[in-house]
């Protein structure tokens, strides 16, 4: 850490000591403060006014981004330098949507046109259902987007399966007709354990129809052909596309079949719009940078280890899992790009579910629990399938929850309300501790006009770039996942013991668990 960076961290710690004891009630009394903590790109707005921040602290956070050379790392990414240092790969998912140049020799446009033309052929053909097999990013991306864009769906029915638990596939194909089902297998290596196990089951389910009813999406076309997929049904992407950033590639084929090529291109355009903003806007007005810096403030200066993500849109019910993977797999690292221990905490725990359902599950914990958990709210101005009056109920709940978290309810306010309701002083004294809300609990509210392909693309790209910026500041490689890989290796070693009764070479606990499962399963 250089002296300049160390000085910025020192000033930020001073800001946190200054602002920590100041209740959000007091901060929100300043009418000038809110405009300083709001940033917009057209209709997309990030409102940080309910965070325990002020303009002075935010300026030093922006300086922290400068010191970390976020701008330089951004240009290195765009220039196709191998910023994924442990795997010596470039990181160019922006090129899939036209937000950055594609590297020489990568026919991005040609391959995009190929899979989108194929999608249109499927939409016009005999298939009634599309079954997409993948896991991680090759599942979460298209499954999340297909659910989010339900009103735009006018193609065959889409089904996404990921779990190696056979119940996932069995429950999904129950009621489907193999004669009218297309199966898409998405795997970068075409060797992923879970995906290929499901692919073999799906191939058996299709029977003799398999060659004509299966599609491969992979960076390993030879493995696709070996599996029995015809060359004209193999769609590729490149090693510079990480799984959790791959929905923009042919991995999104199922989505393209569901919503059509034109709408899929709109999704890409929305993401490219955010790319242009991220690459050109000054740091102080750059939405992904500001979003990332607020996360740094929460995690490293205020010491809050988790974030609740609460979209007030039922169709974003898979968005939380998607962002959970995007952030925690990318930045859940304990060493820097140079292999040294990280100097502080990295990725927070991301969790949540859509509002207003969440209000009746974990919001009690958010309001009156012993831990402070910042919240990210997402809410559209216009509904897709509800009248304005119904949507206003949803909006009111979203805004009210942020208001209640920030302001709370004092003992005097509780007592006054109880007296106004006719309670005697004994009841007031007994109930006040239970009804008091401490408040001072931060949140960010993300608003946009409506959830459509363009706005979804822009929203996902916002979070992608936020993850990148935070990774740069923490000094970690946001584009590998070696912890995940090690678990796969261990699983491979246990399969013979569990399936065939082979000897187990493992620790005593694992040996005992294997023996127990064998006994119970015999």
Secondary structure, 3 states (H helix, E strand, C coil): CCHHHHHHHHHHHHHHHHHHCCCHHHHCCCHHHHHHCEEEECCEEEECCCCCCCHHHHHHHHHHHHHCCHHHHHHHHHCCCCCECCCCECCCHHHHHCCCCCCCCCCHHHHHHHHHHHHHHHHHCCCCEEEEECCCHHHHHHHHHHHHCHHHCCCCEEEEECCCCHHHHHHHHCCCCHHHEEEEEECCCCCCHHHHHHHHHHHHHHHHHHHHHEEEEECCHHHHHHHCCCHHHEEECCCCCCHHHCCCCHHHHHHHHHHCHHHHHHHHHHHHHHHHHHHHCCHHHCHHHHHHHHHHHHHHHCCCCEEEEEECCHHHCCHHHHHHHHHHHHHCCCECCCCCECCCCCCCEEECCCCCHHHHCCHHHHHHCCCCCEEEEEEECCCCCCCHHHHHHHHHHHHHHHHHHHHCECHHHHHHHHHHCCCCHHHHHHHHHHHCECCCCCEEEEEECCCCHHHHHHHHHHHHHHHHHHHHHHCCCCCCCHHHHHHHHHHHHHHHHHHHCCCCCCCHHHHHHHHHHHHHHC
